[in-house]
Amino acid sequence: MALKEPFHIVATLNSPPGKAQELIAAILPFAEHVQATEPGCLQYELFQPTGSGLDTADAPIVLIELWKDMAALEEHRKGEQYHALLARTKDEGLLSGPPEVKILQAVGGFPART
């Protein structure tokens, strides 16, 4: 089945103990850059699970992205700032392993209301 556009990416980022807030701080300026310069990215939001006494200092970061099309995502992944962020997360030890990345397409329901 061909990928329907637009499509979502959901990436779960795990950081070493106590590094989640540093990881968020590294990603936020990049998210601002994406919003300002990449019109093919329709959504780029960071989330953390909450509840049950979960300590957000150690909770995973869930990045939800919405892309207009595959060309926009491919252009994003070629960007200098994207590669700088990847290097920073590696150099500063902000990830405890590779991100779990899923590409999702809608199969029903309705999009967010505005």
C-alpha positions as CSV (number, residue, x, y, z in Angstrom):
1,M,0.0,0.0,0.0
2,A,1.4,3.4,-1.0
3,L,1.9,6.0,1.7
4,K,-0.9,8.5,1.9
5,E,0.1,12.1,2.4
6,P,0.2,13.9,4.7
7,F,1.6,11.5,7.2
8,H,2.8,11.4,10.8
9,I,6.1,10.4,12.3
10,V,6.1,9.4,16.0
11,A,9.6,9.1,17.5
12,T,10.2,8.0,21.0
13,L,13.5,9.3,22.4
14,N,14.9,7.8,25.6
15,S,17.6,9.7,27.5
16,P,19.9,8.6,30.2
17,P,18.7,9.1,33.8
18,G,18.3,12.8,34.6
19,K,18.9,14.0,31.0
20,A,15.4,14.3,29.6
21,Q,15.2,18.1,30.2
22,E,18.6,18.6,28.6
23,L,17.3,16.7,25.6
24,I,14.2,18.9,25.4
25,A,16.4,22.0,25.7
26,A,18.4,20.8,22.7
27,I,15.4,20.0,20.5
28,L,13.3,23.2,21.2
29,P,15.5,25.6,19.2
30,F,15.5,23.1,16.3
31,A,11.7,22.9,16.5
32,E,11.6,26.7,16.1
33,H,13.9,26.5,13.1
34,V,11.7,23.8,11.5
35,Q,8.6,26.0,12.1
36,A,10.2,29.1,10.6
37,T,11.9,27.5,7.6
38,E,10.2,24.2,6.6
39,P,6.7,24.8,5.3
40,G,6.4,21.1,4.5
41,C,6.4,20.3,8.2
42,L,2.9,20.9,9.4
43,Q,3.4,19.8,13.0
44,Y,6.5,19.3,15.2
45,E,5.6,18.8,18.9
46,L,7.3,17.2,21.9
47,F,5.4,15.3,24.5
48,Q,6.2,13.4,27.7
49,P,4.0,10.8,29.4
50,T,2.5,11.9,32.7
51,G,0.7,10.4,35.7
52,S,1.3,7.6,38.1
53,G,4.1,9.5,39.8
54,L,6.2,9.4,36.7
55,D,9.3,11.6,37.1
56,T,9.6,13.7,33.9
57,A,13.4,13.9,34.5
58,D,13.5,10.4,33.3
59,A,10.4,10.1,31.1
60,P,10.9,9.5,27.4
61,I,10.3,12.3,24.9
62,V,7.7,11.6,22.3
63,L,8.1,13.7,19.1
64,I,5.1,13.9,16.9
65,E,5.6,15.3,13.4
66,L,3.2,15.8,10.5
67,W,4.6,16.0,7.0
68,K,3.0,17.3,3.9
69,D,4.8,14.8,1.8
70,M,7.9,12.6,1.6
71,A,9.9,15.2,-0.3
72,A,9.5,17.6,2.6
73,L,10.8,15.0,5.1
74,E,13.7,14.1,2.9
75,E,14.7,17.7,2.6
76,H,14.4,18.1,6.4
77,R,16.8,15.1,6.9
78,K,19.4,16.7,4.6
79,G,19.5,20.0,6.6
80,E,22.5,21.3,8.3
81,Q,20.6,22.0,11.6
82,Y,19.2,18.5,11.6
83,H,22.7,17.0,11.4
84,A,23.9,19.4,14.0
85,L,21.2,18.3,16.4
86,L,22.0,14.6,15.8
87,A,25.7,15.4,16.5
88,R,24.8,17.3,19.7
89,T,22.7,14.5,21.1
90,K,25.6,12.1,20.5
91,D,28.3,14.4,21.8
92,E,26.4,15.3,24.9
93,G,25.1,11.8,25.6
94,L,21.5,12.9,25.5
95,L,20.1,9.6,24.1
96,S,20.4,6.2,25.8
97,G,19.8,4.4,22.5
98,P,18.5,4.9,19.0
99,P,15.1,6.6,18.7
100,E,12.1,4.3,18.0
101,V,10.6,5.9,14.9
102,K,7.3,5.0,13.3
103,I,5.7,6.4,10.2
104,L,2.0,6.5,10.5
105,Q,-0.9,7.3,8.1
106,A,-4.4,7.9,9.1
107,V,-6.9,5.1,8.5
108,G,-10.0,6.7,10.1
109,G,-11.3,9.3,12.4
110,F,-10.7,13.1,12.0
111,P,-7.8,15.4,12.4
112,A,-7.4,17.9,15.3
113,R,-9.9,20.7,15.4
114,T,-8.7,24.2,15.1
